[in-house]
């Protein structure tokens, strides 16, 4: 291992996984919106791991990996993209 390489801490690893899940959401958003509009979803391992009407149920279902998950309510209709 060189001086520029080091192992990730658990928090760094979780953040890295979270960013991968966010990127997957961004890439697949239109497809996800069609299938899961107006429901809460938890994205883990670059897929919808849990979906439901109640955010607390969704959060409880993935509580062991919540630091890696993207949890959001999927909107219906047009979603503006920030500049």
Helices and strands as residue ranges (DSSP letters): H 10-36, E 40-44, E 47-52, H 55-61, G 63-68, E 70-73
